[in-house]
Amino acid sequence: MALRWKLVIDSANAPVIADFWAAALEYEVEDPTALIEQLLAAGQIGEAAVIEHRGRRNFRGFAAVRHPDDPFDQVSGVGLGRRLLFQDVPEGKSGKNRLHIDVQSEPGGLDKLVARLEELGATRVREIDKGPAGHWWIMLDPEGNEFCAA
């Protein structure tokens, strides 16, 4: 049986970058409110471990997005399929990503995709045109992480 996985991405502001990627990928931001309420009520975490973002309670320094069609745990809100987890780290980005996300458009839809990503806060860096081998844009998310739009 194949293993489950999630891609963990260091961030400066996990809830904000999760909002960007949820919109970019048309994923859903996970809602751990029910789990947080249970943990607070049981005294397993304190209020200092919690923030509020867009009317939801979230764990300080963490946010995740999941594919809307994949299963998820009803209590924790944690996705059980395709998932990105953002975790705040104290240091800033220091070099080129060694791993990146490719966001793929429908055939002939690259210009529309790139424009939508820019409206969400992404920045174009460089266009790559390899003719029949492919055409894409290298872009930056709002925290400066490289990704490709193809």
N, C-alpha and C positions, 0 to 999 in steps of 0.2 A: 504494500500500500504506500502511495506517495505521502510524504510528510507535508503537514501544513506549514505555512511560513507567513511572515509579514516583513515588509521592508521598513527598517527603522532609519529615520533621517534626523540628524542633529539639527537643532533650530535655535533661533534667538527668541521667538515668540510662537510657541506651538499652536495655540488656538487660532492665531491670525494666519499662519502659513497653512494650517489644516483647512481653513475656510477657502483659501486660494485653490488648493489642490482638489478639494471637493467640487468646487465650481469648474475647474479646468477639466477634470475627468468625469464630471457628472456623477460623482460618488456622493455618499451621505456622511456627514460628520457624525461620529458615534456620540451617543448620549448616555454617559455613565451616572446620571443623576440618581437613579434608583439605588445603585450600588453605593454611591457616596452617602446617601441618606441612611442606608443600613449600617455602614461602617461608622458614621458619626454617632448614630443612636447607640451602637454597641461600644462606643468609646475606643474603637480600634484606630481611628485617626482623629486628629483635631482640626479645627477650622483653618489653621495655618496651612494645611495640606490641600485646601480647596480654594478655587477662584470661581467667579461667575463670569461667563462670556456669552453674550447674546441671549441672556435670559436662562441659561442652563448652568448647572453646577458642573465643574470639571476638576480633575486632579491638577494641582499646580505643576506646570512644566511639562504637561503631556496632553496630547490630543491625537485622535486617530480618525481616519476616513475609511469607509468600506464600500465595496460594490453594492449597489442597491438590490441586486437580485440574489446575492449570496446570503446564506443563513447567518443568524447572529444570536447570541445569548440574550434572552429577554430580560434577565436581571441585571447583567453588567453592561449590556449594550455592545459588547465586544464582538466584532465580526469574526466569523468562522471560515471565511474565504479570502478573497482578494482584499488586501488591507495595507494601508500605510500608517505607521505610527511616528509621530513627531515628538522628540524629546528635547527640552531645552538643555543647552550646555553653556558653560561660562565663557568658553573661548569662541571667537569668531571664525568664520571660514578662512582657511589659510592658503588654499591652492585649488587646482582643478579637481572636480569630482572624479573619483575612480569608478563610479557607477552612476548611471543617469536613467531617467525615464524618457521613453519615446512616446509622444502623444500622436496618434495616427488619425488623419482625417479620412473622410469618405473620398472615393476617387474624384479628383478635380476640385476638392474642397480645401486645399492648403491655404489659399489666401483668406478665406472665411475663417478658418481655424486660427490662423496667426492673428487676425484682427480681433477675434473674440478673446484670445489669450492676452493680448495687449490691453484690452478693456478691463481685464481682471487684475492687471498689474505686472504682467510679464514684459520683458524687454527683448527686442531682437538684437542679436549679436552679429551673426554672419549667415549668409545664404550659401548653401551648398547645392550645386547643380551638376550631377554626374550623368546627365542625359538619361538614357534608358535604364541605368543602374539606380537612379533615384534622385529626388529633389526634396530638400528639407531646409529648415531654419534651425540654427543653434540659438537658443533663447536662454534667458535667466528668469527664475521665479523672483518674487519680491524680496527674498533674502539672498539672492545672488547665486543660487544653485543652478548649474547648467542642466538643460534638458533639450530635447529635439522635438520639433513639430514637423511631421512629414505628411 
